Amino acid sequence: MRPEVMRKLAKPMLFLAAFIWGSSFFIMKNTLDVMPTFFLLAIRFTAGAVLLALVCWRKWKHFTIDYLWRGAIIGGFLFLAYSVQTFGLAGTTPSKNAFLTAVYCVIVPFLYWLAAHKRPDRFNILAALLCVTGVGLVSLTDALTVTWGDVLTLICAVFYASHIVAVAKVSPEKDIYLLTVFQFAFAALYAWICGLATEQFPAQALTRTDVLLSMAYLCVMATTVALLFQNVGQVWSDPASASVILSLESVFGVLCSVVFYGDPVTARLLCGFGLIFVAVVCSETKFEFLRRKKPAGEEPDCRQPL
């Protein structure tokens, strides 16, 4: 497609990616009632690897043997993140799981500091303070205790942040689509190993139409389509706008969980969600979209979306 067409499609693609991922939280919650965690992830990542490999078949000419160890490393972090997140989802609500997972955006700069010795700036520190306050409002119960599901979700945020840092370290000069195929493949391998060692294969559950539909949505939409929309959308959008739009995943997660799953929402939870969302936007964009100045004499373009 022509560049001008791709620029117009970029933001809708990012919105769709954020919505698809946000909607997957309550679908995962329902599916976990009948599907063991490791086998659910094994099927999801296997399907994602196969579908993406077929979609990106032209990329295979760039394959070299080092894609294997690179994929094994980032696939390991992805497997840990998804596994801990999915186990945590069993012990908390989909809306809390969505927003607490978003904490990874705030953690990334501090992990990158350890890996690359690049000190976080004042926006990262402000985001961390806002995030800690928001997590407290979301996680603490009236008895000032935290559920085990919330704790696992916060741990999964650390693994997601580690995954992002690992991708930054091993992906330079490599085709990101092809690397993602191996990332999914190794994550699937780890999930199959853990599932066969600790769980019973859910053969009966996979004969149910509702389970098959949920798995199809998770495999096709939440894994392959959303990833492609994110990658293409980020290429044709400015980073600040892309980060803000993708951070709406947690907002869509709450909305879908409230509407379709019946999650309760209190004033305290809304305040916590709001602080975490502002923290994510602060960490990802440093509020650059608020500091942009229109050149003198330039008329506003009313055709541009707000």
PyMOL commands that set and color helices and strands:
alter all, ss='L'
color gray80, all
select helices_A, chain A and resi 3-31+37-55+57-62+66-89+94-101+104-116+122-139+148-170+176-198+205-207+209-235+239-246+249-261+267-285+288-291
alter helices_A, ss='H'
color red, helices_A
deselect
rebuild
show_as cartoon
